[in-house]
Amino acid sequence: MSEAYDPFVRGRYPVGVRSGEAFDSTRDRLFPFEIWYPAAAEHAGQDIAPETQDSFTVPQINALRTQAAVRNAVAYAGTFPLIIFSHASGAGRRAATFLCTHLSSHGYVVAALDHSEVIVADLGRKLDETLEQKTARWAALIESRVPDVIFLLDHLLANAGRLSTEAGEFQARIDSSKIGIVGHSFGGWTALAATEVERRIGAVVALAPGGSSNPKPGILPVKLIFNWGRDVPTLYLIAENDVSLPLDGMYELFMRTLATKQMVILRRADHMHFMDNVEEMHEAVRMSPWTGELAWMPKEMRPIAELCSGEEAHLFVRGLTLCHLDVVLKLEESARRFLQGDVEGELALRGVEGKKAAGSGQ
């Protein structure tokens, strides 16, 4: 008898990771990208062993990080669905390695790039800019997001057999008929907005996405149409105590989504609970000396000691994201039963408090 389906545990594949660059000649932009993939059996255990797993530097804060993957590992000889990951505003392509590596360990190729606001100086946050300058910068930044995703998707599919990476050419084994997108915050909006125009996307996971009709001061005023013209099953994973993108806005987006949909709320969680290094990231934002239209943010944030742990949040995000993608892209019946069943109970068994929103269905 086969083992019971459990999306929360790490998968059977060791994970490889490679970095590369892709030049968009239309916009004259060079995009760094990261690709995670199932690695050959010879790398078993190396991705989770501290002495052999990959390390990298986060440029924004000049901090050394590790991820559960082997740098430039030999790829497993198989073909896998492709997942595009879209990061939060200014965060960078490695903002959620806890999730990207988990998906790859279960048989997905996952790719992310540094979005335009990370690589184009004029799109980054400025001090002392006028309202007119900020409005123009925001418009340009927002307009870049969906083209970034489409460019990465086109680049990966066109060059899958000879993808140029830091370690030379690499064959990305991608099933082009099975493509999903996952995004957090501005990246969550990007995932939902890209689905409006990119018909190759067949599954969406939106992690605390932007796009509600009444954003708080200083939050990007992005809009969504939801005119998809097809059913793209969508999972919303959101935070109960999200200060930046509150619950009422999440419910609004969920209700407007004209597709098979489900939403699960992580209790005692804020906006940074969907990223690597939750505790550090949350407290860094909460203790930052925000001024102007974002001065409200740290005042409303609860100390991390009053919220759920990063370990609990990562378990929540990894397991439910994987389960949704297994249902939609791999058509796994055991995953469908899991997601239709007592999700709250399954989370509770693992020490995580979650709540399935009314109106969810898979």
Beta strands, then each sheet from edge to edge (+ up, - down):
strand 1: 15-24
strand 2: 29-38
strand 3: 54-58
strand 4: 63-67
strand 5: 70-71
strand 6: 80-86
strand 7: 109-113
strand 8: 163-165
strand 9: 168-170
strand 10: 174-184
strand 11: 203-207
strand 12: 234-239
strand 13: 261-266
strand 14: 354-356
sheet 1: 5+ 1+ 2- 7+ 6+ 10+ 11+ 12+ 13+ 14-
sheet 2: 3+ 4-
sheet 3: 8+ 9-
end
